[in-house]
Amino acid sequence: MATDHPRDELLLDRSRLALLSGFTEAEVAECETAGVIHATDDGYRGIELVKLQILRQVAEQHGGLERVLQKFREGGYSLNLLEIALPAAQHLSNLTYAQLYEKLGIPADEIHSVMRAAGLPLPDPNQPARVDEVEAFENYAVIRVLPIPADARLHALRITGESLRRAAEVQSQLFREHVVHPLLERFKDDPQEANTLISEISSRANPTVTAVTGWLFQRYLEYQTLKNATELMEDAVGDGVGTHRAGDPTVAFVDLVGFTVLSTELGDHDAADLAGKFNDLLMDISLDHAGRVIKTMGDGAMLFFDSPSGAVKAGFELLEKLPAVGLPPLRVGIHRGPVVAQSGDYYGSTVNLAARITDYARPNEVLVSASVLPEQVEGIELEEIGEVTLKGIAQPVHLSRARPAP
């Protein structure tokens, strides 16, 4: 069948496809006759190579190629999802991976480190490089000449890769649990129909999920950029960590201690249910004390209050009520001072310091800076901790431990 393709895309002939997939040319022809793979007028695209590589490995483990092809003819499975969900794999470049690395001047051991940090398998250097990976390594070649240590680059890549891997895992599992399995069960007497419906739904869902994931990453990147720009400005013009004025808002961060371990033990469904209870309590208790939730961050949240005492008392109530719904211990850090608002979020040294105070707090503690409650307030008892050095904060910060007054 004729298919449009980029002018610089590598299309494989049958002999090259056989060589790279591990099949003979006769076996490739057999797969094409069965309808598993398809050719364009000019050759085979990269996705056909991916199909054959998977097919060969399954055939080796489960009774040979003829058995696997027979199940395909009977409608037992479909590879349409690969064409929908792996658009990048359809386009191969005219460079092998070895040629790409040599062209960019990236040493082999560095390539190994990059792929390990990203959590990806090392590609066969003799295989044609995917077009999207050519672009990715061209961009990496630019990054690697920036004045950023190699260890720091790999650390950032490791964190990013792990977060995106987890997101992809959850999204794929949701599709399998709520689309694939129900349709296969509903049409168990007509698997062809089930596979057709699965492909149709996937063709609509996949680009949408990819777009939303990209949008989220861009928003997070915007947040960090605004945060850094604001903090640099405040470092240049501010009067120090303790600066605050009457009427300045109060920022509180809350963090569930051990929630990551607990969610792993519970599984995704129960962990999501528990996170929902956490968010509901945050919303209700914040509103009760003239505050609001600015954003949640999985096992934590950023809260905003007009009243310093309201922030502290909301912290007390959270510590009291969270265990009743099965949530782990909470720690709370509170600071008051000027903030910069942008697109519904808040930035600046006040926000940063509140987060650092939370990091310093122990489970079931509400820690406050001297700016929050400079004087004794009814219903709140303060136990002075003293000057504390916090990570990323240049000057020592005076902290106190807040408790409900007897």
N, C-alpha and C positions, 0 to 999 in steps of 0.2 A: 504494500500500500504506500502511496506517496505521502510524504510528510515534510512540512517546511522545517528547515533547520538552519542555524547560524552558519555563515560562510566559513568561519574558522573552526567549525566542529569537526572532529575526527569521526569518520564512519568506517566501520570495520568490514572487511570482506569475510567470507565464510571461513577461510583458512586461518586468518588472524583471530577470528572469534573462537575457533576451536582451540587454537594454541593457548590463548589467554584463559579460557574457561576450563581447560583440562579434558574436554570431550574430543572425540574424533570428528572429522567433517561429516561422516555418515550419521553420527549421533546428533549433531547439530541439525542436520536436515530432518531427522526424525522428530526432533522437538518442534521444528518449524511446521512440519506437516500436521502435527497434533494441535497446533495453534497456541503453543506456549510462548513462542517468540515470533516476532514479525520483522520483516525487512522493509526499509524504505526503497525507493527507486535506486538510491546510490549506495546502499549498504546497511549495516546494522548499527543502531545507536548504543550508547553506553548502558542504557537500562536493560537491553537484551543480554549483555554480558553479566550484569548483576543477577538476572533471572537464572541464567545457566550455572553460575557459580553456586547459587543456593540449591538449584535442582540437583547438581552433581553430588553435593554433600549429603542431601537427603537421600538420594538414590543409593549412595554407598552404605548408608546406615539402615535402610529400610527395604531391602529386597531387590534393588536394581532399577535401572532406568525404565524398563518396560512397565513395571508395577506402578511407578510414580506417574508415568504418562497415562496409564489406564485409569487411574483415580482422577486425573485431570479431565479425561474425556467423559467420565461419569458425573462430572460436576462436583467432585468431592472437595475441591479447593479452587481458588482463583488467585492469579498473580496481578490482577488489575490494580490492587491497592498500591503495588510498588510503583506503577506508572503515575499514580496520583500523588502519592506521598513522598516520592523521591525525585522531584523534577530536576534537581541538580545532578543526579547520577545519570541523567539521560545525555548529558553533554560532556564529551571527552575532548581534551586538547590534543594538539599534535606533538606535545612533549611528554616524555616519560617522567616519572617523579625524579629519577636520577638526573635527567637533563634539566629539569626545573631548578633543582637545588644548585646545580653547577652554574646555571645561568644567573641565579641570584647571589651566588657566592656564600651560601649558608653551609657550614660544615655538617657532616653527617651526624656527629655526636650532638650537635645543637638541635638538629631536626628530631632526634630521638627524645631529647629532653622536652621539647615543645609538645610533641604528640603525647608523651607520658603525662605531662602537666595538664593537658586538655582532656585526658581520659580517653584518648582515641587510639586505635591500633595503628601500628606503623605500616604504611602501605608498601606493597612490593615495588622496589625501585624500578623494575622493568615494565610495570603496568603503565598505560597511558594515564596521565594526571587528569582529574576532573577539572572542568573549566572553573568552577567556583573555588576549588582549592588553589588553582593557579593565582586567582585574584587574592585569595586569603594570604598566601605566602608572599605575594608581591607587597601587600600591606604590612605583613610582618617584617619584611626586609626594611621598610621605612621605620617601623617602631624600634628595631634592634639597634639603630644608629643614634637613637635619642639618649641623652645622658641619664638613663635609668639602669641600675645594675641588673645583670642577668637574673639573679635570684629573685629580685623584686618583680621582674616581668613574669617569670614563671609562677610566682605566688599569685599574682593577679589572674593569670590564665587558669590556674588550678581552681581558684574560687569561682570564677565565671563559669568554667566548664562544669563544675559540680552542680552549681545552681541550675544551669540550663538543662543538664542531664536529668536532674530530678524533676524539673518542669515537664520535660518531654515524656518521662516515664509515667507521671501522673496523668497527663493528657491522653497518652496512648491507652493506658489501663481503663480510663473512663470510657473511651470509645469501644474498647473490647467488651467491657462489662455491660454497657447500656445500649449498644447498637449491635455489635457482632453476635454475641451469644443469644440475645432475644430473637434476632431474625433467623439465625440458624435453627433455633428451637421451633419457631413459628412455621418455618418452611422446611421442616426436616424431610418431607416427602418430595420436595422440589428444591434441592440445593442450588441449582442454577439460578432460580429466581432469587433466592436468598443472597447469593454472591453478587447478582446484578444490583439489588437494592443497596447492599453494603457499599458497592463501588460508587453508586450515585450519591449516597449520603456523604461518603468520604470526599468526593470531588467538590462538594460544597463546603464541607467543614474544614478541610485541611488548609486552604489558603486563608480562611478566616482566623483560625487558631494561630497560624504563623504571623498574620498581621497584628493580632492582639498582643502576642508575645513580644513582637518587635516594638509596638507602641509602649508597652510597659517598660521595656528596657530603656527606651528613649526618655521616658518620664523620670525614671530613676537616675539616669545620667544627668538630666536637666537639674534635678534636685541637688545632686552632689556638686554640680558646677555652680549653681546659685549659692549653695552653702559655702563653698570654698571662696568664692568672690566676696561674699558678705563678710566672712571672717577676716580675710585679708584687709578689707577696707576698715573694719573695726579695729584691727591691730594697729593700723596706721593712724587712726584719728581718735580712738577711744582713750578713756582715762584709767583703764585697768579693770581687772576682774570684778572688783566689788562695787563698781559704779551702778547706781540705780536711783530712780526718782520716784516720788509719790505718784501713784497711778500706774506705774509700770506693771505689766501683766506677770503672772506666775506660770512657769512651765514645769510640768512634772513628767517624768518618764517612769513607767512601770515595767517590770521584767519578771516573767515566770521562771523560777529557778528549776532546771531539770526538765523543762517541758519537751525538749527535743528527744531525750531518752524515753520519756513517758509515751510520746506519740509513736515512737518506733515500736514500743511494746504493745500499744493498743491497736495499731494499724490505722490506715488512712481514714476510714469511715468514722471510727470512734474518736480519733484525734480531731477530725473536722467538727464533730458534734461538740466536743469539749471546748474547742476554740470558739465556737458559736456562743456557748454559754459565757465564756470569758468576755467576749465582745458585748454581749447583752448587759452583763453586770457593769462593765466599764461605762457604757452609755447611760444606764439608769443612775448610777451613783454619781457620775460627773454632773449630770443635769441637776440632781438633788442638791449639789453644792455649788451651783452657779458656774459650772464649767462645761467643757465639751471635749470630745475626742477629736483630735486633729488627724491622726492616722494610726492604724494598727500595723504591726510588723511581725506577724506570726506569733511569737511568744512574748510580745511586748507591745507598748503603745506610747504615744505622745499625747499628753493632755494639756489643756489650756484653761486657766482660771483667772477671773478678775480679782478674786480675793485670796491672799496668801493663806489665811486660816481655812478657807474653803478647800484649798488644795490639800492641806495637811489632814483635815478631817475626812476628806474623800479617801485619802491613803489609809487612814485607820479603818474605815468601813470596808474597804477592799480586802485588807488583811483579815478582817473578821469573817467576811462572807464567802470568800473564794474556796476555803477548804470544804464547805458544806456541799459544793457541787462537784467535788472530786478533783479540784485543781491543785497543782503543787504550790509551794510557798512563793510569795511575791516579795520583791524588794522595790522600794520607791525612792527616787531622788528628785529633789525640788530646788529650783533656783528662781529668783525674780530679777528682772531687768529689762532693758529695751530689746525689742525684736524687730526684724524686718519681715514684712508680709509680702508674699508673691504667690499668685494663683492658688490661694487657699491654704498655703503652707507657711511655715515660719522658719526663719534662719537667723544666724548670728551667734555671738559668743554666749549669750544667755542660754540658747537651746543646747549648744555644745556642752556647756558646763553642767546643765541639768542631766544630760546623758552620762557624763563622766561621774557625777555623784552617784547615779544609779549603779554604775559599774562597781563603785567602791562599796556600796551597801551590801550587807549580809542578808540572808533570807529572813523575812518577817521584820524588816527594818524600814523605817521612814527617816531618811536623812535629809536635812535642810541646811542650806547655806545661811550665813549671817544676814543676807539681804531679805530672807523670807520673813522671819519673825525677829526683828531686832529687839522687841520687847515681849514680856510674858503676855500670852493671850488666854482668855478664859477657856477652859476645857482642854488645854494643851500644856503638857509638861516637857521641858527641854533638858536634855542631859548633854552637857558640852563635851565634845570630842577634842576640839582644838584645831590647830593648823595641820592640814593634810596636803600632801603632794599628790596630785591626780595626773594620770597619764594624759599627755598632750596639752596640759595647762601649764603655762610658764610660771605663774606665781602660786604659792601655797593658798589654800582655800580654808576658811574657818567653817567647820561643820558642827552640827549638833544632831543628836538623836531625839526624834519627837515621839512622845507617848501620850495616850489619853490621860488627862489629869484624874487622880483618884476622886 
